[in-house]
């Protein structure tokens, strides 16, 4: 398993029925301001397929005022709105995740050091077990994105762990 700084999830029990891929920042405003949004969105698509096939959920968060979606998900996916940088700001994300029993979150999207980072921190503060999907996340600035990923892993995983869509697939197939 290649997640860092610990094998995700921390309790070693990944039940796909408790897993959600949370996609943030996948809108026009973010796509125009990130490095390689196409590559990140392709990885998001792969992760979404893996999660759906395993029986997990996909939750797409759209921020008010951030333009048209560049990733909408599929029928059966959950779509929520938010008003701030974090997907939990001013919207029903926490309520929807809890209602569905989803407490293991793999997070990807656009705006690694902004939308993804703030959503992951807020999720961790609410007790979710989080995995940032590094290959499914596009930063605004490469150096800032690297620092954001590094800070997630500080202090033994202050906000969770960092891995890739391949790591997630490997975990789900185990």
Secondary structure, 3 states (H helix, E strand, C coil): CCCECCCCCCCCCCCHHHEEEEEECCEHHHHCCCCCHHHHHHHHHHHHHHHHHHCCEEEEEEECCCCCECCCCCCCCEEEEECCCCCCCCCCHHHHHHHHCCCEEEEEEECHHHHHHHHHHHHHHCCCEEEEEEEEEECCCHHHHHHHHHHHHHHHHCCCEEECHHHHHHHHHC
